[in-house]
């Protein structure tokens, strides 16, 4: 059995991985654990690279390292350069504001150190509303390439020294444990996890799991028949592993401490079991994953990965509001991703068309090819001429963008960060010393005196995400005794620990305002669990979200359902109130600017004051 035939079912696993990854970015509320799917690529890479080294060393007692690297990077570099050039040309013509800091993004991506560069500059994989580069996802390719370069040499050295492939197993297990412990140690609960998410050192365990299985379950034994009992055991393990992976993808969010303190390592181990069960052609998963549509996706998984993030980020930056007719927006993005991946597959895998500056590095060869194309007068050569013109134009536009790209901070992003930092600093000071809260009750423009007095003396707790943090300063000027508990990228289903902590500190007051939903929706059961945890004796006010994303209507529908089911739940319709007031919002159309923060504060004060009067039977 050839290596190509043996890897066919595992192409199906690549298909599952890329679909889950895309789902995580398009619909994070449906698949909050979809980010774990990259571990499938890592485990498979560790499995195949290690198996290849062992197999070649066993046959030749050496590894043709130069040819190995040439094969690997030939498959990676040409499609990567094509994507970088095409996206840069698009930015140059249509979205020039995203050219900011373009050169280091391109250099770090081509140099295969993008993950470490993002760590160095403090880049975040998880902050949705800070402007993201369309090349953010290339951290993954850098981690893969670093493994391609280093691990085969190290594995070859181990084989040469010990003459026993079991040394690779022992080393891989040891390195995997070290990497998992390092991730757990470097992760800081409540902080952005990008350092441990991007780091080659903290993601090494997934590769090492794959390498371990390459020794335990060698490629060369995949075509061997298995005893009935062993086959049943492997089949059961395979089904269980896929079931557990599905639960993890559905439930293990990127902000949970468990994720980085054992969760990802366990995920990789289960993927290893799934690989073992899928790799044998007689197993059920292998038969299912041979399904032609799954194979079609799997064979294009690398190109789908290259294009999914640029398409999603550029589409959302251009369209901004994808909350209306979300199905249409999802379909358009999916079609763009599929079309670009298929184009790349035909260009680089099948080499169906020869286009200058795409499939060849040499400038002289490309210029000669263009000259030869234009020297032909036959009408049938016009497609080649048009393709060469398009290729040259795209390259020229990209080079123009690279030369014109500026460096520095994005003004809109910095404004939001400064606003949030100011609010967080103020809250930290107040939490340390309650005596510094303002006792003066000043008139507030736009708010009646009775509402001002009511809001200032009210014991109230705010729980929310970055929208709350961006408005916290203004909220504290209106709600003088407020407790503000906010965190960037927080979602409703991540608040159990927050609520318990507030209760322990005696800061969960009888009136609670919730500002969540900007980062994704939630289910009815998650909402019910949240309300139960808050307690039926407290009055709950939920702010409707104005986030211009596909989950906006789902969030607001869940809030309306909760209000209809619980007498202590009330809706503050900020989405309706802020409609048509773009001047209240920052460039992302989600977070309020200082004017919008003031409007949000007085809106909530008015609504809560009115609701209180109605419950007390007064006007």
C-alpha positions as CSV (number, residue, x, y, z in Angstrom):
1,X,0.0,0.0,0.0
2,X,1.4,3.4,-1.0
3,X,1.7,6.3,1.4
4,X,-0.8,8.2,-0.7
5,X,-3.4,5.5,-0.4
6,X,-2.7,5.1,3.3
7,X,-3.4,8.8,3.9
8,X,-6.7,8.9,2.1
9,X,-8.9,8.5,5.2
10,X,-6.7,11.0,7.1
11,X,-7.5,13.5,4.3
12,X,-11.0,13.2,5.6
13,X,-9.8,14.2,9.1
14,X,-8.2,17.3,7.5
15,X,-11.6,18.1,6.0
16,X,-13.2,17.9,9.4
17,X,-10.4,20.1,10.9
18,X,-10.7,22.9,8.3
19,X,-14.6,22.9,8.4
20,X,-14.5,23.2,12.2
21,X,-11.9,26.0,12.0
22,X,-14.0,28.0,9.5
23,X,-17.1,27.5,11.6
24,X,-15.3,28.8,14.7
25,X,-14.6,32.1,12.9
26,X,-17.9,32.4,11.0
27,X,-20.2,31.2,13.8
28,X,-18.3,31.1,17.1
29,X,-21.6,30.8,19.0
30,X,-22.3,27.5,17.4
31,X,-18.8,26.0,17.6
32,X,-17.0,27.8,20.4
33,X,-14.3,25.1,20.6
34,X,-13.6,25.1,16.8
35,X,-10.2,26.6,17.5
36,X,-9.1,23.2,18.7
37,X,-9.4,21.8,15.2
38,X,-5.9,23.0,14.4
39,X,-4.6,20.3,16.8
40,X,-5.8,17.8,14.2
41,X,-3.4,19.3,11.6
42,X,-0.6,19.3,14.2
43,X,-1.1,15.7,15.3
44,X,-1.3,14.5,11.6
45,X,1.8,16.5,10.8
46,X,3.7,14.9,13.7
47,X,2.4,11.5,12.6
48,X,3.4,11.7,9.0
49,X,6.7,13.5,9.4
50,X,7.9,11.0,12.0
51,X,6.7,8.0,10.1
52,X,8.5,9.3,7.0
53,X,11.8,9.8,8.9
54,X,11.6,6.3,10.4
55,X,10.7,4.7,7.1
56,X,13.4,6.4,5.1
57,X,16.0,5.8,7.8
58,X,15.1,2.2,8.0
59,X,15.6,1.8,4.2
60,X,18.6,4.1,3.6
61,X,20.0,4.9,7.1
62,X,19.8,8.6,6.1
63,X,17.3,11.3,5.2
64,X,17.5,13.3,2.0
65,X,17.0,16.5,4.0
66,X,17.4,19.0,1.2
67,X,14.9,17.2,-1.0
68,X,12.6,16.7,1.9
69,X,12.5,20.5,2.7
70,X,12.3,21.3,-1.0
71,X,9.1,19.2,-1.4
72,X,7.6,20.6,1.8
73,X,8.2,24.2,1.1
74,X,7.4,24.0,-2.6
75,X,3.9,23.0,-1.6
76,X,3.7,25.8,1.0
77,X,5.5,28.8,-0.4
78,X,4.0,29.3,-3.9
79,X,0.3,29.2,-2.7
80,X,1.3,31.4,0.3
81,X,3.0,34.0,-1.9
82,X,0.1,34.0,-4.2
83,X,-2.3,34.6,-1.3
84,X,-0.1,37.3,0.2
85,X,0.3,39.1,-3.2
86,X,-3.4,38.9,-4.1
87,X,-4.7,40.1,-0.7
88,X,-2.1,42.9,-0.6
89,X,-3.2,44.0,-4.1
90,X,-6.8,44.0,-2.9
91,X,-5.9,46.1,0.1
92,X,-4.0,48.6,-2.0
93,X,-7.0,49.2,-4.3
94,X,-10.0,48.7,-2.0
95,X,-9.1,48.9,1.7
96,X,-6.0,51.0,2.1
97,X,-6.5,51.5,5.8
98,X,-5.6,47.8,6.3
99,X,-2.1,48.4,4.8
100,X,-1.0,49.6,8.2
101,X,2.0,47.6,9.4
102,X,1.8,45.4,6.3
103,X,5.5,44.9,5.8
104,X,6.3,43.1,9.1
105,X,3.2,40.9,8.6
106,X,4.5,39.8,5.2
107,X,8.1,39.4,6.2
108,X,7.3,37.4,9.3
109,X,4.9,35.1,7.3
110,X,7.5,34.5,4.6
111,X,10.2,34.0,7.1
112,X,8.1,31.5,9.0
113,X,8.4,33.3,12.4
114,X,5.0,35.0,12.3
115,X,3.8,33.3,15.5
116,X,6.7,34.7,17.5
117,X,6.4,38.1,15.9
118,X,2.8,38.3,17.0
119,X,3.8,37.3,20.5
120,X,6.5,40.0,20.5
121,X,4.1,42.8,19.4
122,X,1.3,41.6,21.7
123,X,-1.0,40.4,19.0
124,X,-4.2,38.7,20.1
125,X,-6.0,35.8,18.3
126,X,-9.1,36.3,20.4
127,X,-10.0,40.0,20.4
128,X,-12.7,40.3,17.8
129,X,-13.2,44.0,17.7
130,X,-9.6,45.2,17.5
131,X,-8.8,45.5,13.8
132,X,-7.2,42.2,12.8
133,X,-4.7,41.7,9.9
134,X,-6.0,39.4,7.2
135,X,-2.8,37.5,7.8
136,X,-3.4,36.8,11.6
137,X,-4.0,33.1,10.8
138,X,-0.5,32.6,9.4
139,X,0.9,31.9,12.9
140,X,-0.2,28.4,12.3
141,X,1.9,28.0,9.1
142,X,4.9,29.3,11.0
143,X,4.5,26.8,13.8
144,X,4.1,24.0,11.2
145,X,7.2,25.1,9.2
146,X,9.4,25.3,12.4
147,X,8.4,21.7,13.1
148,X,9.2,20.7,9.5
149,X,12.7,22.1,9.8
150,X,13.8,21.1,13.3
151,X,12.1,17.8,14.2
152,X,13.3,15.5,11.3
153,X,16.9,16.4,12.1
154,X,16.4,15.7,15.7
155,X,14.6,12.5,15.1
156,X,17.3,11.4,12.7
157,X,20.0,12.1,15.3
158,X,18.1,10.0,17.8
159,X,17.9,7.1,15.4
160,X,21.6,7.4,14.5
161,X,22.6,7.4,18.1
162,X,20.4,4.7,19.6
163,X,19.5,2.6,16.5
164,X,16.0,2.0,18.0
165,X,12.9,3.8,17.0
166,X,11.5,3.5,20.5
167,X,13.8,6.3,21.5
168,X,11.6,8.6,19.4
169,X,8.5,7.4,21.4
170,X,10.2,8.1,24.7
171,X,11.5,11.5,23.6
172,X,8.1,12.5,22.1
173,X,6.2,11.5,25.2
174,X,8.7,13.5,27.4
175,X,8.5,16.6,25.1
176,X,4.8,16.4,25.0
177,X,4.5,16.4,28.7
178,X,7.0,19.3,29.0
179,X,5.1,21.4,26.4
180,X,1.8,20.8,28.2
181,X,3.2,21.7,31.5
182,X,4.8,24.8,30.0
183,X,1.4,25.9,28.5
184,X,-0.3,25.4,31.9
185,X,2.4,27.4,33.7
186,X,2.6,30.3,31.3
187,X,-1.2,30.7,31.0
188,X,-2.6,33.3,33.3
189,X,-6.4,32.9,34.1
190,X,-8.4,35.9,33.0
191,X,-5.7,37.2,30.7
192,X,-5.4,36.9,26.9
193,X,-4.1,33.5,26.0
194,X,-2.4,34.4,22.8
195,X,1.1,33.7,24.1
196,X,0.4,30.1,24.9
197,X,-1.8,29.7,21.8
198,X,0.8,31.0,19.4
199,X,4.0,29.6,21.0
200,X,5.7,26.7,19.2
201,X,7.0,25.6,22.6
202,X,3.5,25.5,24.1
203,X,1.9,23.8,21.1
204,X,4.6,21.2,20.6
205,X,2.7,18.5,22.5
206,X,0.2,18.1,19.6
207,X,3.1,17.3,17.2
208,X,4.6,15.0,19.7
209,X,1.4,13.1,20.2
210,X,1.3,12.4,16.5
211,X,5.0,11.4,16.6
212,X,4.3,8.9,19.4
213,X,1.5,7.3,17.5
214,X,3.8,7.0,14.4
215,X,5.9,4.6,16.5
216,X,3.1,2.8,18.2
217,X,0.9,2.4,15.1
218,X,3.4,2.6,12.1
219,X,2.2,3.5,8.7
220,X,3.6,0.2,7.3
221,X,1.2,-1.9,9.5
222,X,-2.0,-0.1,8.4
223,X,-2.8,-2.6,5.7
224,X,-2.4,-5.6,8.0
225,X,-5.5,-7.5,9.1
226,X,-6.4,-7.3,12.8
227,X,-7.8,-10.0,15.1
228,X,-11.5,-9.6,15.7
229,X,-11.2,-8.6,19.3
230,X,-8.6,-5.9,18.5
231,X,-10.6,-4.6,15.6
232,X,-13.7,-4.2,17.9
233,X,-11.6,-2.4,20.5
234,X,-10.1,0.0,18.0
235,X,-13.6,0.6,16.4
236,X,-15.0,1.4,19.9
237,X,-12.1,3.7,20.7
238,X,-12.5,5.5,17.4
239,X,-16.2,6.1,17.8
240,X,-15.7,7.3,21.4
241,X,-12.8,9.6,20.4
242,X,-14.9,11.3,17.7
243,X,-17.8,11.7,20.1
244,X,-15.5,13.3,22.7
245,X,-13.9,15.6,20.1
246,X,-17.4,16.7,19.1
247,X,-18.2,17.6,22.7
248,X,-14.9,19.4,23.1
249,X,-15.5,21.4,19.9
250,X,-19.0,22.3,21.2
251,X,-18.2,23.1,24.8
252,X,-14.5,23.9,25.4
253,X,-14.2,27.7,24.9
254,X,-11.0,29.6,24.3
255,X,-11.3,31.5,27.6
256,X,-11.6,28.6,30.0
257,X,-8.7,27.8,32.3
258,X,-9.2,24.1,31.7
259,X,-8.5,24.6,28.0
260,X,-4.8,25.6,28.7
261,X,-4.3,23.5,31.8
262,X,-4.8,20.1,30.4
263,X,-7.7,20.5,28.0
264,X,-5.7,21.0,24.8
265,X,-3.3,18.2,25.8
266,X,-6.2,15.8,26.3
267,X,-7.7,17.0,23.0
268,X,-4.5,16.1,21.2
269,X,-4.4,12.7,22.9
270,X,-8.0,12.0,21.8
271,X,-7.1,13.2,18.3
272,X,-4.2,10.7,18.3
273,X,-6.6,7.9,19.1
274,X,-8.9,9.1,16.3
275,X,-6.0,9.0,13.9
276,X,-5.1,5.5,14.9
277,X,-8.8,4.4,14.4
278,X,-9.1,6.3,11.1
279,X,-5.8,5.3,9.6
280,X,-6.6,1.6,9.3
281,X,-8.7,1.0,6.1
282,X,-10.9,-1.6,7.7
283,X,-12.2,0.7,10.4
284,X,-15.6,2.5,10.1
285,X,-14.3,6.1,10.3
286,X,-11.9,5.3,7.4
287,X,-14.8,4.2,5.3
288,X,-16.9,7.2,6.2
289,X,-14.1,9.7,5.6
290,X,-13.5,8.3,2.1
291,X,-16.8,9.9,1.1
292,X,-16.0,12.0,-2.1
293,X,-17.2,15.4,-0.8
294,X,-15.2,15.0,2.4
295,X,-12.1,13.9,0.3
296,X,-12.6,17.0,-1.9
297,X,-12.4,19.3,1.1
298,X,-9.6,17.4,2.6
299,X,-7.4,17.6,-0.5
300,X,-7.9,21.3,-0.5
301,X,-7.6,21.8,3.3
302,X,-4.3,23.7,3.1
303,X,-5.6,26.2,0.5
304,X,-8.9,26.5,2.4
305,X,-6.9,27.4,5.4
306,X,-4.8,30.0,3.5
307,X,-7.9,31.8,2.3
308,X,-10.6,31.5,4.9
309,X,-9.3,34.2,7.3
310,X,-8.5,36.8,4.6
311,X,-12.0,36.3,3.1
312,X,-13.8,36.5,6.5
313,X,-11.8,39.5,7.9
314,X,-11.9,41.5,4.7
315,X,-15.6,40.8,4.0
316,X,-16.6,41.8,7.5
317,X,-14.4,44.9,7.4
318,X,-16.0,45.9,4.1
319,X,-19.6,45.0,4.8
320,X,-19.5,45.8,8.5
321,X,-23.1,44.8,9.3
322,X,-23.7,41.1,8.7
323,X,-26.6,40.9,11.1
324,X,-29.2,41.5,8.4
325,X,-29.9,38.3,6.4
326,X,-27.0,36.5,8.1
327,X,-27.5,33.4,6.0
328,X,-26.7,35.3,2.8
329,X,-23.5,36.7,4.3
330,X,-22.4,33.3,5.4
331,X,-23.1,31.8,1.9
332,X,-21.2,34.6,0.2
333,X,-18.1,34.2,2.4
334,X,-18.2,30.4,2.1
335,X,-18.4,30.7,-1.7
336,X,-15.5,33.1,-1.9
337,X,-13.4,30.7,0.3
338,X,-14.3,27.7,-1.8
339,X,-13.7,29.4,-5.1
340,X,-10.3,30.8,-4.1
341,X,-9.2,27.5,-2.7
342,X,-10.3,25.6,-5.8
343,X,-8.5,28.2,-8.0
344,X,-5.3,27.6,-6.0
345,X,-5.8,23.8,-6.2
346,X,-6.0,24.0,-10.0
347,X,-3.0,26.3,-10.2
348,X,-0.6,24.7,-7.8
349,X,-1.7,21.1,-7.3
350,X,-3.0,20.2,-10.7
351,X,-1.0,22.9,-12.6
352,X,-3.9,23.1,-15.0
353,X,-2.9,26.6,-16.2
354,X,0.6,28.2,-16.5
355,X,0.4,31.7,-15.3
356,X,3.5,34.0,-15.1
357,X,4.8,34.9,-11.6
358,X,2.6,32.2,-10.0
359,X,4.3,28.7,-10.5
360,X,7.8,29.8,-11.0
361,X,10.2,31.8,-8.8
362,X,12.7,32.9,-11.5
363,X,12.2,36.4,-12.9
364,X,13.9,35.6,-16.2
365,X,11.7,32.6,-16.8
366,X,8.6,34.6,-16.1
367,X,9.6,37.4,-18.4
368,X,10.5,34.9,-21.2
369,X,7.1,33.2,-20.8
370,X,5.3,36.5,-21.1
371,X,7.3,37.5,-24.1
372,X,6.6,34.1,-25.8
373,X,2.9,34.4,-25.0
374,X,2.5,37.9,-26.5
375,X,4.5,36.9,-29.6
376,X,1.8,34.5,-30.6
377,X,-0.9,36.0,-32.7
378,X,-3.4,33.2,-32.7
379,X,-6.8,34.0,-31.1
380,X,-6.6,30.9,-29.0
381,X,-3.8,32.4,-27.0
382,X,-5.8,35.3,-25.7
383,X,-6.7,33.6,-22.4
384,X,-3.0,33.2,-21.7
385,X,-2.4,36.9,-22.6
386,X,-5.2,38.1,-20.3
387,X,-4.0,35.9,-17.5
388,X,-0.4,37.3,-17.8
389,X,-1.8,40.8,-17.8
390,X,-3.9,40.2,-14.7
391,X,-0.9,38.5,-13.0
392,X,1.4,41.4,-13.7
393,X,-1.2,44.0,-12.6
394,X,-1.9,42.2,-9.3
395,X,1.9,42.0,-8.6
396,X,2.3,45.7,-9.4
397,X,-0.6,46.7,-7.1
398,X,0.8,44.5,-4.3
399,X,4.3,46.0,-4.7
400,X,2.8,49.5,-4.6
401,X,0.9,48.6,-1.4
402,X,4.0,47.2,0.3
403,X,6.0,50.3,-0.6
404,X,3.2,52.7,0.5
405,X,2.3,50.8,3.7
406,X,2.9,52.9,6.9
407,X,3.8,51.8,10.4
408,X,2.2,52.7,13.7
409,X,-0.9,52.2,15.8
410,X,-4.4,52.1,14.3
411,X,-6.1,55.2,15.6
412,X,-9.5,53.6,16.1
413,X,-8.0,50.5,17.8
414,X,-5.9,52.7,20.1
415,X,-8.9,54.8,21.0
416,X,-10.9,51.8,22.1
417,X,-7.9,50.3,24.0
418,X,-7.3,53.6,25.8
419,X,-11.0,54.0,26.7
420,X,-11.1,50.4,28.1
421,X,-7.7,50.9,29.9
422,X,-9.0,54.1,31.5
423,X,-12.1,52.4,32.8
424,X,-10.3,49.4,34.1
425,X,-7.8,51.5,35.9
426,X,-10.6,53.6,37.5
427,X,-12.4,50.4,38.6
428,X,-9.2,48.9,40.1
429,X,-8.7,52.1,42.2
430,X,-12.3,52.1,43.3
431,X,-12.3,48.4,44.2
432,X,-9.2,49.0,46.4
433,X,-10.7,52.0,48.1
434,X,-14.4,52.5,48.2
435,X,-14.0,55.9,50.0
436,X,-12.9,57.6,46.8
437,X,-16.3,57.1,45.1
438,X,-17.9,60.5,44.4
439,X,-20.4,61.5,47.0
440,X,-21.5,64.6,45.3
441,X,-24.7,64.4,43.3
442,X,-24.4,66.6,40.3
443,X,-26.9,67.3,37.6
444,X,-26.5,65.2,34.5
445,X,-27.4,66.5,31.1
446,X,-30.3,64.6,29.6
447,X,-31.4,63.0,32.9
448,X,-34.2,64.3,35.2
449,X,-33.2,65.2,38.8
450,X,-35.3,62.4,40.3
451,X,-33.6,59.8,38.0
452,X,-30.2,61.3,38.9
453,X,-30.8,60.9,42.6
454,X,-32.2,57.4,42.1
455,X,-29.3,56.2,40.0
456,X,-26.6,57.7,42.2
457,X,-27.6,56.0,45.4
458,X,-28.6,52.7,43.8
459,X,-26.8,49.5,44.7
460,X,-26.3,47.9,41.3
461,X,-23.9,45.5,39.7
462,X,-22.9,45.5,36.0
463,X,-21.6,42.3,34.4
464,X,-20.4,42.5,30.8
465,X,-17.7,42.5,28.1
466,X,-15.7,45.2,26.4
467,X,-18.8,47.2,25.6
468,X,-19.3,47.6,29.4
469,X,-15.7,48.5,29.9
470,X,-15.7,51.1,27.2
471,X,-18.7,52.8,28.9
472,X,-17.7,52.2,32.5
473,X,-16.3,55.7,33.2
474,X,-19.6,57.3,32.2
475,X,-21.6,54.6,34.1
476,X,-19.8,55.4,37.3
477,X,-20.6,59.1,37.0
478,X,-24.3,58.2,36.8
479,X,-24.4,55.1,39.0
480,X,-22.2,56.3,41.9
481,X,-22.3,53.0,43.9
482,X,-22.1,50.6,41.0
483,X,-19.9,47.5,40.9
484,X,-18.6,47.0,37.4
485,X,-17.3,43.5,36.4
486,X,-16.2,43.5,32.8
487,X,-13.7,41.6,30.6
488,X,-12.8,41.7,26.9
489,X,-14.3,38.9,24.8
490,X,-16.5,37.6,27.6
491,X,-19.5,35.6,26.8
492,X,-22.6,34.8,28.8
493,X,-21.8,31.1,29.3
494,X,-18.4,32.1,30.8
495,X,-19.8,34.0,33.8
496,X,-20.4,31.2,36.4
497,X,-17.1,31.9,38.2
498,X,-17.7,35.7,37.9
499,X,-21.1,35.5,39.6
500,X,-19.8,33.2,42.4
501,X,-16.9,35.6,43.0
502,X,-19.2,38.6,43.2
503,X,-21.4,36.8,45.7
504,X,-18.4,35.9,47.9
505,X,-17.3,39.5,47.9
506,X,-20.8,40.7,48.7
507,X,-20.9,42.7,45.4
508,X,-23.7,41.0,43.6
509,X,-26.4,43.6,44.4
510,X,-30.2,43.3,44.2
511,X,-30.2,44.9,40.8
512,X,-28.0,43.4,38.1
513,X,-27.4,44.8,34.6
514,X,-25.9,42.4,32.0
515,X,-24.2,43.7,28.9
516,X,-23.2,40.5,26.9
517,X,-23.8,39.2,23.4
518,X,-21.2,41.2,21.4
519,X,-19.0,38.2,21.1
520,X,-21.6,35.5,20.3
521,X,-25.0,34.2,21.2
522,X,-26.1,31.6,23.7
523,X,-28.7,28.9,24.1
524,X,-31.9,29.0,26.1
525,X,-30.4,26.5,28.6
526,X,-27.3,28.7,29.1
527,X,-29.5,31.7,29.7
528,X,-31.6,29.7,32.2
529,X,-28.5,28.6,34.0
530,X,-27.3,32.2,34.2
531,X,-30.6,33.5,35.6
532,X,-30.7,30.6,38.1
533,X,-27.2,31.4,39.3
534,X,-28.0,35.1,39.7
535,X,-31.1,34.2,41.8
536,X,-34.8,34.8,41.4
537,X,-34.8,37.5,44.1
538,X,-32.6,39.9,42.0
539,X,-33.9,42.2,39.3
540,X,-32.1,41.4,36.0
541,X,-31.7,44.0,33.2
542,X,-30.3,42.8,29.9
543,X,-29.0,45.2,27.3
544,X,-29.8,44.3,23.8
545,X,-26.8,44.1,21.5
546,X,-26.2,46.3,18.5
547,X,-23.3,44.1,17.3
548,X,-23.3,44.1,13.4
549,X,-22.7,40.3,13.3
550,X,-24.7,37.3,12.3
551,X,-25.6,36.4,15.9
552,X,-27.2,39.8,16.8
553,X,-30.8,38.7,16.1
554,X,-30.2,35.4,18.0
555,X,-28.9,37.2,21.0
556,X,-31.8,39.6,21.2
557,X,-34.3,36.9,20.6
558,X,-32.9,34.9,23.5
559,X,-33.2,38.0,25.7
560,X,-36.8,38.5,24.7
561,X,-37.6,34.9,25.4
562,X,-36.0,35.2,28.9
563,X,-38.1,38.3,29.6
564,X,-41.3,36.5,28.7
565,X,-40.4,33.5,30.9
566,X,-39.2,35.4,34.1
567,X,-40.9,38.2,35.9
568,X,-37.6,39.5,37.3
569,X,-36.0,39.8,33.8
570,X,-36.2,43.1,31.9
571,X,-34.9,44.3,28.5
572,X,-33.1,47.6,27.9
573,X,-33.3,48.0,24.2
574,X,-30.0,49.7,23.4
575,X,-30.1,48.3,19.9
576,X,-33.3,50.2,19.1
577,X,-32.3,53.3,21.0
578,X,-28.9,53.6,19.3
579,X,-30.2,52.8,15.8
580,X,-29.3,55.7,13.5
581,X,-26.8,57.2,15.9
582,X,-23.5,56.1,14.4
583,X,-22.0,59.2,15.9
584,X,-22.4,57.5,19.3
585,X,-20.2,54.6,18.3
586,X,-16.5,53.9,17.5
587,X,-15.5,52.8,14.0
588,X,-16.4,49.1,14.8
589,X,-20.1,50.1,15.2
590,X,-20.2,48.2,18.5
591,X,-18.4,50.1,21.2
592,X,-19.7,53.5,22.3
593,X,-17.4,56.5,22.1
594,X,-17.5,59.0,25.0
595,X,-20.7,60.6,23.7
596,X,-22.2,57.2,23.2
597,X,-21.1,56.0,26.6
598,X,-22.9,59.0,28.2
599,X,-26.0,58.3,26.1
600,X,-25.9,54.6,27.2
601,X,-25.5,55.6,30.9
602,X,-28.5,58.0,30.9
603,X,-30.6,55.5,28.8
604,X,-30.1,52.8,31.4
605,X,-30.7,55.1,34.3
606,X,-34.0,56.3,32.7
607,X,-35.2,52.8,31.9
608,X,-34.3,51.3,35.3
609,X,-35.9,54.3,37.1
610,X,-39.0,53.9,35.0
611,X,-39.2,50.1,35.6
612,X,-38.7,50.7,39.4
613,X,-41.6,53.2,39.5
614,X,-43.9,50.9,37.5
615,X,-43.2,48.0,39.9
616,X,-43.9,50.3,42.9
617,X,-47.1,51.5,41.3
618,X,-46.1,55.1,40.8
619,X,-45.4,57.3,37.8
